[in-house]
Amino acid sequence: MKKNGFIQFGRTRIDYHVELRPRRKTVLLTVDPADGVILFAPRTASLAQVEQLVRKRASWILDAKAEFARIIVPPTRRYVSGESFIYLGRYYALEVIRRSAPRRVPVLFERGRLVVSLPRELTGVAQAKHVRSLLVGWFRNRAGIQARRRVERFAREVGVPIPAVLIRDQLKRWGSCDKKRNIRLNWRIVMAPASVFDYLCAHEVCHLVQPDHSPEFWRTLATIMPDYENRRERLRVYGPMFDLSPVVEKNG
C-alpha cells in the first residue's frame, strides 16, 4: 500500500511518500534525488507516526536535499592532467606524464595524485583511451586488494570459510555470490567511500550463510553491520557517480 503526505517546516513544504511493507518492523526514512522523501513502514504504522518522524527529521531532510543539489554529475572526461578521480570516496588529481620510455608500472598513487606514465607518441583520442585503459586497470587491481581484505574480515566474523573474490566489469550489478561460493564484485565499488565498500563486501559474504534475501539474511547482516540500511541507501543514491566515462570521439 502506498500513501502520500506532506508537512510544513517553516516556509518549506516537505512532501513525502509512504510504502507499507508487511515484513518491516521499523520505519526507514530515505531521501532520493529523483523520488524525494520515501518512508518504508510496517503495515501497523499509523500515518500520525510517520508524520511525526518526518517532522523530527525535517532539518536532516532539507540538508540531504541541499547535498543532492550540489552533486555534479562528472562531465565527459578528456583524461588529462588536472582532472579529478574518486578513490575510496575521495577525489584525487590526475597527472599525465609523457615519457620516451614509460615506467614499468604505468600508474602510481603518490603524494595524493594518480600519476599515469605513457609514450610520447600518443596524442589526442589515442592518448585519452590509453590513459583510461591504464586507470581502469589500476582501479581493478586496487578493487581486488581492498575487497579481499574486507571479505576475509567479514567471513571470519560470520564464521564461514574465506571465499574466492573475483573482480568483474559488471555494468548492472555491484556484486554477486555464485553456487560455487565465489564472490564477484564490480571494480567500480573501489571508488565508493570505505563504509559503502564494506557494506557490499559484507552483503555478499552473508550470502554464504543465507543465499537469498530472506529475513534471516538481513538479520545476519545486521549482526555484523547494524547500520547496513544507511550504507545500502548511499550506494543506491551515489552509485551512478562511480564510473569512468568512455572517451568520446568527435566526428568531422
N, C-alpha and C positions, 0 to 999 in steps of 0.2 A: 504494500500500500504506500502511495506517495502523497505528500501534502506540502503545501506552500504556506509561508507566513512571512511576516516582517516585523521589525521593531524600529523605533525611533531613538537614535543615540545622539543627543544634542540636535544639531541641524541635519544630521546624516541619517538617511533611511537605509537599513540593512535588511535586504531580502534574503530569505533562506529557504532551502528545500529539504524536506524530511522524508527519509525512506525507512519504513518499519520492517525489521527483519526478525524472524522468529528465533534465530539462534543467538542473537546478540543479548548480552547481559548488561551492558553499559551503553551510554550514548557516546558516539565518536563524532567529533566536530572537525570538519576539514574545510579548507578554502582552496578552491580550484581556480586557476587563471581564467578558464573559459566558462565553467559552470557556476562559479560563485560559491556561496556558503552551502555546504551539504552536511546534514546530520544523519548518521545511521543509528537508529534507535531500536530497542526491543519493542515488540508489539504491545507490551504492557505499559510503555511510557506514555504519559499524557502530554498533550500539546502545551500545557502550562509548564511542565517540567522542561520541555525542550526550549520554550521561550525563555525560561529563567537562565538556562545555560548560555543561550545566545547573548542575553543581557550581561551575564557575568564575563563573557569572553569578548565583548564588543570591542574593547580597546585593542585586544590582540588581533581580532579580525581585520580591523582597519589598518593595523600595522602590516599584516600579511598582504592585504590588497595593495598597499603602497609599495611593498617589496616587489610584488609581481609587476607593478607598473614600471619599476626600474630595470627589470630584466630585459636585456637587449639580446635578441637572437643573433648569434655570431654571423657576421657577414660572410659572403663568399670569400674564401681565403686566397691569397696570392702566394703564400708560403715564402715570405721574405723576412729579413731581419726586422725586428720591432713588433711583429705580431705576437699576440699572447695565446697561450695554450693552457688548458686546465689539466693539472695532475693532482690527484687526491684532493680535489676541491679547491686548490689554489692556482692562481694564474702565474705563469712564468713566461718570460720573454724569449722569443726565438732569435738566435744569432746564426746566420748562414755564412760560412767561411768557404771561399773558393780556393782550392789548392791544386798545384800541379801534381802532387802525389797525396791523395786523400788519406786520412788516418785509417788504420786497420779497424778501429771502432768508430764508425761514422757519426754516431750520435752520443754525446756526453751530457750528463746533467751536472753542471759545475757552476759554482758561485751564483746559484739561484737562476740559472739560464739553461735553456735547451740549445746546445751548440751542435750544429749539423755541418759536417765537412763534406764537400762534393767536388767533382772535377771541374776545372776551369772552363772546359769547352761547353759545358751545359749552359743554355740560356733560355729565357722565355718560358714557354709552356713545358718544355722538356725538363727544365730545371725545377719548376714547381712540382711536376709529377714525381720527380726523383726525390725531392725533399719530403713530399707527402708519404711516399713509399717508405722512406727511412724512418719517418716519425711513427707510422703505423707499426713498423717492425719493433721500434723501441717501446711503444706503448704495450704491444702484445707481450713482449718479454717481461716488462715490469708487472703487467697484469698477472702473469704466471707466478712470478716470485712472490708478489703480495698475496695472491689468492691462496697459494699453498700454505703459507704461514697461517692464514686465517682459518682455512679449512681444517688444518691439523689441530689448531687450538679448540675449535668448536666440536670436532669429532671426539676429542678427549673429554670434553665437558658432558656430552650426551652418552659417552661410553660405547662408541662404535669404532670398528677398525678404520684407519685412515684411508680414504679412497683416493683413486687417481683423479687428478684435476686436469681437464683439457680446456685450453683456451681456444675459442672459436670466433668466427666472424658471423655472428647471428644478427640479422637485421631486425627481426621481430621479437626476439626473446632475450632476456637478460641471463637466464640460466636454466638448467635442467639437470635431472638425475635419471640416468637410464637403468635398464633392467640389470645391467652388469655392475651397477652401483658406482659407475663413473660419474663425476660431476663435470658438467660442461658450463663454462662461463663466457659471456660476451666480453671481449677485450676492452670495450669502451667503459666498462664499470670502473676501470682504474682512474678514470677522470673524476669520478664521484668523490665526495667527502668520505673520509675513513669510516665514519659511522654508517653511511649508506652502503659502502663496500662490505662492511661487517655484516649488515643485515642480509645482503644477498647470499653471502657465504653461509651464514647461519641457517637461512631458509633452506638452502639446498642440502646442507648436512642433515637437517631434521627430516628430510625425505628419506634418509637412510633408516630412520626409525619408523616413520609413517609415510608410505608412498603417496597418499592422496592428501587433499586439503580438508580432512575431517576435523571435528572439534579437538580430537586427540592430537593432531598435528600442531594446531595453534597453541594448545596447552604446552606441548613440548618446547615449541619455540619460545613461549613466554617464560619458561623456566630459565633459559639462558639469556634472554633479551626481553625484559619486561616492557620496554618502550618500542617494541618492533613495529607497532602500528604507525607511529610517527615517522619512523625511518622508511617504512614502505611507502608512505604518502610522499615523502621527499623524493624518492626515486621515481614515483609516478609523475610528479609535477616537473621535476628538473631533468628527468631522463633525456628528453629530446635535445638538451643542450650538449650532451656528452657524445660528440662525434667530430670527425674531421671531414669537412665538406670536400667533395671532389673538385679537381681543377677544371674550371670552365674554359673551353676553347672558344675564342671568338671567331665567327665566320667573316670572311672577307678581309 
